[in-house]
């Protein structure tokens, strides 16, 4: 997979599976705890 956008070239895109907690805002002072299962990772080259 090779994706280009201006001066950036994406050479690799994958999902790293790791379990972690995330807190999403639900209002002015409220937060909702979520258990997330993965992180999207992109390896990008900046062409100069």
PyMOL Python script that loads the backbone (N, CA, C, O; Angstrom):
from pymol import cmd

cmd.read_pdbstr("""\
ATOM      1  N   UNK A   1       0.855  -1.166   0.000  1.00  0.00           N
ATOM      2  CA  UNK A   1       0.000   0.000   0.000  1.00  0.00           C
ATOM      3  C   UNK A   1       0.906   1.236   0.000  1.00  0.00           C
ATOM      4  O   UNK A   1       1.808   1.349   0.830  1.00  0.00           O
ATOM      5  N   UNK A   2       0.662   2.150  -0.926  1.00  0.00           N
ATOM      6  CA  UNK A   2       1.446   3.377  -1.011  1.00  0.00           C
ATOM      7  C   UNK A   2       0.493   4.524  -1.287  1.00  0.00           C
ATOM      8  O   UNK A   2      -0.153   4.565  -2.334  1.00  0.00           O
ATOM      9  N   UNK A   3       0.406   5.448  -0.356  1.00  0.00           N
ATOM     10  CA  UNK A   3      -0.525   6.565  -0.475  1.00  0.00           C
ATOM     11  C   UNK A   3       0.269   7.866  -0.420  1.00  0.00           C
ATOM     12  O   UNK A   3       1.106   8.042   0.465  1.00  0.00           O
ATOM     13  N   UNK A   4       0.013   8.781  -1.362  1.00  0.00           N
ATOM     14  CA  UNK A   4       0.725  10.057  -1.370  1.00  0.00           C
ATOM     15  C   UNK A   4      -0.253  11.201  -1.168  1.00  0.00           C
ATOM     16  O   UNK A   4      -1.388  11.156  -1.642  1.00  0.00           O
ATOM     17  N   UNK A   5       0.195  12.216  -0.465  1.00  0.00           N
ATOM     18  CA  UNK A   5      -0.604  13.410  -0.232  1.00  0.00           C
ATOM     19  C   UNK A   5       0.351  14.592  -0.112  1.00  0.00           C
ATOM     20  O   UNK A   5       0.918  14.818   0.957  1.00  0.00           O
ATOM     21  N   UNK A   6       0.538  15.345  -1.183  1.00  0.00           N
ATOM     22  CA  UNK A   6       1.453  16.487  -1.141  1.00  0.00           C
ATOM     23  C   UNK A   6       2.884  16.019  -0.991  1.00  0.00           C
ATOM     24  O   UNK A   6       3.420  15.354  -1.877  1.00  0.00           O
ATOM     25  N   UNK A   7       3.506  16.361   0.122  1.00  0.00           N
ATOM     26  CA  UNK A   7       4.901  15.987   0.341  1.00  0.00           C
ATOM     27  C   UNK A   7       5.058  14.846   1.346  1.00  0.00           C
ATOM     28  O   UNK A   7       6.163  14.600   1.831  1.00  0.00           O
ATOM     29  N   UNK A   8       3.980  14.159   1.660  1.00  0.00           N
ATOM     30  CA  UNK A   8       4.016  13.012   2.564  1.00  0.00           C
ATOM     31  C   UNK A   8       3.714  11.735   1.801  1.00  0.00           C
ATOM     32  O   UNK A   8       2.837  11.715   0.938  1.00  0.00           O
ATOM     33  N   UNK A   9       4.448  10.656   2.120  1.00  0.00           N
ATOM     34  CA  UNK A   9       4.221   9.349   1.510  1.00  0.00           C
ATOM     35  C   UNK A   9       3.983   8.344   2.624  1.00  0.00           C
ATOM     36  O   UNK A   9       4.851   8.142   3.474  1.00  0.00           O
ATOM     37  N   UNK A  10       2.801   7.706   2.627  1.00  0.00           N
ATOM     38  CA  UNK A  10       2.485   6.685   3.622  1.00  0.00           C
ATOM     39  C   UNK A  10       2.982   5.341   3.098  1.00  0.00           C
ATOM     40  O   UNK A  10       2.524   4.866   2.059  1.00  0.00           O
ATOM     41  N   UNK A  11       3.917   4.733   3.818  1.00  0.00           N
ATOM     42  CA  UNK A  11       4.507   3.479   3.363  1.00  0.00           C
ATOM     43  C   UNK A  11       3.958   2.262   4.094  1.00  0.00           C
ATOM     44  O   UNK A  11       4.080   1.140   3.602  1.00  0.00           O
ATOM     45  N   UNK A  12       3.347   2.469   5.276  1.00  0.00           N
ATOM     46  CA  UNK A  12       2.844   1.337   6.043  1.00  0.00           C
ATOM     47  C   UNK A  12       1.701   1.817   6.934  1.00  0.00           C
ATOM     48  O   UNK A  12       1.782   2.885   7.541  1.00  0.00           O
ATOM     49  N   UNK A  13       0.646   1.025   7.004  1.00  0.00           N
ATOM     50  CA  UNK A  13      -0.496   1.341   7.860  1.00  0.00           C
ATOM     51  C   UNK A  13      -0.980   0.029   8.491  1.00  0.00           C
ATOM     52  O   UNK A  13      -1.281  -0.927   7.777  1.00  0.00           O
ATOM     53  N   UNK A  14      -1.054  -0.015   9.824  1.00  0.00           N
ATOM     54  CA  UNK A  14      -1.494  -1.232  10.498  1.00  0.00           C
ATOM     55  C   UNK A  14      -2.132  -0.885  11.827  1.00  0.00           C
ATOM     56  O   UNK A  14      -2.093   0.265  12.264  1.00  0.00           O
ATOM     57  N   UNK A  15      -2.719  -1.883  12.469  1.00  0.00           N
ATOM     58  CA  UNK A  15      -3.356  -1.725  13.767  1.00  0.00           C
ATOM     59  C   UNK A  15      -2.550  -2.507  14.807  1.00  0.00           C
ATOM     60  O   UNK A  15      -2.364  -3.717  14.680  1.00  0.00           O
ATOM     61  N   UNK A  16      -2.075  -1.797  15.839  1.00  0.00           N
ATOM     62  CA  UNK A  16      -1.351  -2.417  16.947  1.00  0.00           C
ATOM     63  C   UNK A  16      -2.371  -2.739  18.025  1.00  0.00           C
ATOM     64  O   UNK A  16      -3.038  -1.841  18.538  1.00  0.00           O
ATOM     65  N   UNK A  17      -2.497  -4.013  18.373  1.00  0.00           N
ATOM     66  CA  UNK A  17      -3.488  -4.434  19.354  1.00  0.00           C
ATOM     67  C   UNK A  17      -2.924  -4.314  20.761  1.00  0.00           C
ATOM     68  O   UNK A  17      -1.972  -5.003  21.130  1.00  0.00           O
ATOM     69  N   UNK A  18      -3.526  -3.432  21.533  1.00  0.00           N
ATOM     70  CA  UNK A  18      -3.159  -3.217  22.929  1.00  0.00           C
ATOM     71  C   UNK A  18      -4.416  -2.737  23.639  1.00  0.00           C
ATOM     72  O   UNK A  18      -5.205  -1.987  23.064  1.00  0.00           O
ATOM     73  N   UNK A  19      -4.604  -3.150  24.848  1.00  0.00           N
ATOM     74  CA  UNK A  19      -5.789  -2.766  25.606  1.00  0.00           C
ATOM     75  C   UNK A  19      -5.426  -1.597  26.524  1.00  0.00           C
ATOM     76  O   UNK A  19      -4.475  -1.678  27.302  1.00  0.00           O
ATOM     77  N   UNK A  20      -6.204  -0.498  26.422  1.00  0.00           N
ATOM     78  CA  UNK A  20      -5.960   0.663  27.260  1.00  0.00           C
ATOM     79  C   UNK A  20      -7.275   1.377  27.545  1.00  0.00           C
ATOM     80  O   UNK A  20      -8.283   1.135  26.881  1.00  0.00           O
ATOM     81  N   UNK A  21      -7.255   2.262  28.542  1.00  0.00           N
ATOM     82  CA  UNK A  21      -8.435   3.021  28.940  1.00  0.00           C
ATOM     83  C   UNK A  21      -8.405   4.394  28.278  1.00  0.00           C
ATOM     84  O   UNK A  21      -7.354   5.024  28.164  1.00  0.00           O
ATOM     85  N   UNK A  22      -9.578   4.840  27.845  1.00  0.00           N
ATOM     86  CA  UNK A  22      -9.727   6.165  27.259  1.00  0.00           C
ATOM     87  C   UNK A  22     -10.926   6.840  27.922  1.00  0.00           C
ATOM     88  O   UNK A  22     -11.911   6.182  28.256  1.00  0.00           O
ATOM     89  N   UNK A  23     -10.836   8.151  28.110  1.00  0.00           N
ATOM     90  CA  UNK A  23     -11.920   8.897  28.747  1.00  0.00           C
ATOM     91  C   UNK A  23     -12.475   9.898  27.745  1.00  0.00           C
ATOM     92  O   UNK A  23     -11.785  10.843  27.362  1.00  0.00           O
ATOM     93  N   UNK A  24     -13.718   9.696  27.318  1.00  0.00           N
ATOM     94  CA  UNK A  24     -14.376  10.575  26.356  1.00  0.00           C
ATOM     95  C   UNK A  24     -15.264  11.564  27.113  1.00  0.00           C
ATOM     96  O   UNK A  24     -15.996  11.169  28.020  1.00  0.00           O
ATOM     97  N   UNK A  25     -15.203  12.839  26.747  1.00  0.00           N
ATOM     98  CA  UNK A  25     -16.068  13.816  27.418  1.00  0.00           C
ATOM     99  C   UNK A  25     -17.537  13.587  27.072  1.00  0.00           C
ATOM    100  O   UNK A  25     -17.871  13.312  25.920  1.00  0.00           O
ATOM    101  N   UNK A  26     -18.415  13.702  28.076  1.00  0.00           N
ATOM    102  CA  UNK A  26     -19.849  13.500  27.861  1.00  0.00           C
ATOM    103  C   UNK A  26     -20.652  14.765  28.127  1.00  0.00           C
ATOM    104  O   UNK A  26     -21.862  14.779  27.903  1.00  0.00           O
ATOM    105  N   UNK A  27     -20.029  15.792  28.583  1.00  0.00           N
ATOM    106  CA  UNK A  27     -20.725  17.034  28.892  1.00  0.00           C
ATOM    107  C   UNK A  27     -19.730  18.057  29.390  1.00  0.00           C
ATOM    108  O   UNK A  27     -18.548  18.014  29.050  1.00  0.00           O
ATOM    109  N   UNK A  28     -20.217  18.969  30.190  1.00  0.00           N
ATOM    110  CA  UNK A  28     -19.338  20.028  30.673  1.00  0.00           C
ATOM    111  C   UNK A  28     -18.263  19.488  31.614  1.00  0.00           C
ATOM    112  O   UNK A  28     -17.099  19.873  31.501  1.00  0.00           O
ATOM    113  N   UNK A  29     -18.630  18.610  32.533  1.00  0.00           N
ATOM    114  CA  UNK A  29     -17.643  18.062  33.460  1.00  0.00           C
ATOM    115  C   UNK A  29     -17.649  16.538  33.496  1.00  0.00           C
ATOM    116  O   UNK A  29     -16.868  15.945  34.239  1.00  0.00           O
ATOM    117  N   UNK A  30     -18.499  15.898  32.723  1.00  0.00           N
ATOM    118  CA  UNK A  30     -18.598  14.444  32.760  1.00  0.00           C
ATOM    119  C   UNK A  30     -17.629  13.767  31.806  1.00  0.00           C
ATOM    120  O   UNK A  30     -17.261  14.326  30.773  1.00  0.00           O
ATOM    121  N   UNK A  31     -17.223  12.564  32.161  1.00  0.00           N
ATOM    122  CA  UNK A  31     -16.367  11.755  31.310  1.00  0.00           C
ATOM    123  C   UNK A  31     -16.832  10.305  31.367  1.00  0.00           C
ATOM    124  O   UNK A  31     -17.272   9.821  32.410  1.00  0.00           O
ATOM    125  N   UNK A  32     -16.730   9.624  30.237  1.00  0.00           N
ATOM    126  CA  UNK A  32     -17.122   8.229  30.159  1.00  0.00           C
ATOM    127  C   UNK A  32     -15.877   7.396  29.889  1.00  0.00           C
ATOM    128  O   UNK A  32     -15.145   7.656  28.934  1.00  0.00           O
ATOM    129  N   UNK A  33     -15.640   6.398  30.728  1.00  0.00           N
ATOM    130  CA  UNK A  33     -14.480   5.540  30.561  1.00  0.00           C
ATOM    131  C   UNK A  33     -14.775   4.482  29.505  1.00  0.00           C
ATOM    132  O   UNK A  33     -15.819   3.832  29.550  1.00  0.00           O
ATOM    133  N   UNK A  34     -13.858   4.309  28.555  1.00  0.00           N
ATOM    134  CA  UNK A  34     -13.992   3.302  27.509  1.00  0.00           C
ATOM    135  C   UNK A  34     -12.743   2.431  27.498  1.00  0.00           C
ATOM    136  O   UNK A  34     -11.635   2.922  27.716  1.00  0.00           O
ATOM    137  N   UNK A  35     -12.921   1.154  27.246  1.00  0.00           N
ATOM    138  CA  UNK A  35     -11.785   0.253  27.067  1.00  0.00           C
ATOM    139  C   UNK A  35     -11.547   0.125  25.569  1.00  0.00           C
ATOM    140  O   UNK A  35     -12.421  -0.337  24.835  1.00  0.00           O
ATOM    141  N   UNK A  36     -10.370   0.531  25.115  1.00  0.00           N
ATOM    142  CA  UNK A  36     -10.014   0.493  23.704  1.00  0.00           C
ATOM    143  C   UNK A  36      -9.140  -0.742  23.454  1.00  0.00           C
ATOM    144  O   UNK A  36      -8.400  -1.176  24.337  1.00  0.00           O
ATOM    145  N   UNK A  37      -9.235  -1.303  22.242  1.00  0.00           N
ATOM    146  CA  UNK A  37      -8.522  -2.537  21.937  1.00  0.00           C
ATOM    147  C   UNK A  37      -7.340  -2.374  20.993  1.00  0.00           C
ATOM    148  O   UNK A  37      -6.565  -3.317  20.832  1.00  0.00           O
ATOM    149  N   UNK A  38      -7.172  -1.229  20.369  1.00  0.00           N
ATOM    150  CA  UNK A  38      -6.073  -1.102  19.432  1.00  0.00           C
ATOM    151  C   UNK A  38      -5.791   0.333  19.053  1.00  0.00           C
ATOM    152  O   UNK A  38      -6.591   1.235  19.299  1.00  0.00           O
ATOM    153  N   UNK A  39      -4.620   0.523  18.441  1.00  0.00           N
ATOM    154  CA  UNK A  39      -4.148   1.834  18.014  1.00  0.00           C
ATOM    155  C   UNK A  39      -3.806   1.752  16.533  1.00  0.00           C
ATOM    156  O   UNK A  39      -3.085   0.849  16.109  1.00  0.00           O
ATOM    157  N   UNK A  40      -4.323   2.697  15.741  1.00  0.00           N
ATOM    158  CA  UNK A  40      -3.986   2.761  14.322  1.00  0.00           C
ATOM    159  C   UNK A  40      -2.611   3.419  14.173  1.00  0.00           C
ATOM    160  O   UNK A  40      -2.376   4.495  14.723  1.00  0.00           O
ATOM    161  N   UNK A  41      -1.705   2.776  13.432  1.00  0.00           N
ATOM    162  CA  UNK A  41      -0.342   3.269  13.254  1.00  0.00           C
ATOM    163  C   UNK A  41      -0.095   3.474  11.767  1.00  0.00           C
ATOM    164  O   UNK A  41      -0.411   2.611  10.949  1.00  0.00           O
ATOM    165  N   UNK A  42       0.481   4.640  11.423  1.00  0.00           N
ATOM    166  CA  UNK A  42       0.864   4.927  10.041  1.00  0.00           C
ATOM    167  C   UNK A  42       2.339   5.318  10.035  1.00  0.00           C
ATOM    168  O   UNK A  42       2.774   6.150  10.832  1.00  0.00           O
ATOM    169  N   UNK A  43       3.095   4.714   9.136  1.00  0.00           N
ATOM    170  CA  UNK A  43       4.499   5.091   8.930  1.00  0.00           C
ATOM    171  C   UNK A  43       4.530   5.977   7.717  1.00  0.00           C
ATOM    172  O   UNK A  43       4.168   5.552   6.619  1.00  0.00           O
ATOM    173  N   UNK A  44       4.967   7.225   7.905  1.00  0.00           N
ATOM    174  CA  UNK A  44       4.894   8.242   6.859  1.00  0.00           C
ATOM    175  C   UNK A  44       6.268   8.861   6.660  1.00  0.00           C
ATOM    176  O   UNK A  44       6.978   9.147   7.623  1.00  0.00           O
ATOM    177  N   UNK A  45       6.637   9.066   5.390  1.00  0.00           N
ATOM    178  CA  UNK A  45       7.872   9.750   5.044  1.00  0.00           C
ATOM    179  C   UNK A  45       7.553  11.167   4.613  1.00  0.00           C
ATOM    180  O   UNK A  45       6.627  11.397   3.835  1.00  0.00           O
ATOM    181  N   UNK A  46       8.328  12.120   5.123  1.00  0.00           N
ATOM    182  CA  UNK A  46       8.171  13.524   4.737  1.00  0.00           C
ATOM    183  C   UNK A  46       9.228  13.835   3.699  1.00  0.00           C
ATOM    184  O   UNK A  46      10.420  13.844   4.004  1.00  0.00           O
ATOM    185  N   UNK A  47       8.796  14.092   2.467  1.00  0.00           N
ATOM    186  CA  UNK A  47       9.719  14.362   1.374  1.00  0.00           C
ATOM    187  C   UNK A  47      10.083  15.831   1.373  1.00  0.00           C
ATOM    188  O   UNK A  47       9.210  16.700   1.388  1.00  0.00           O
ATOM    189  N   UNK A  48      11.381  16.105   1.357  1.00  0.00           N
ATOM    190  CA  UNK A  48      11.863  17.493   1.369  1.00  0.00           C
ATOM    191  C   UNK A  48      12.453  17.838   0.033  1.00  0.00           C
ATOM    192  O   UNK A  48      12.917  18.961  -0.166  1.00  0.00           O
TER     193      UNK A  48
END
""", "prot")
cmd.dss("prot")
cmd.show_as("cartoon", "prot")
cmd.util.cbc("prot")
cmd.orient("prot")
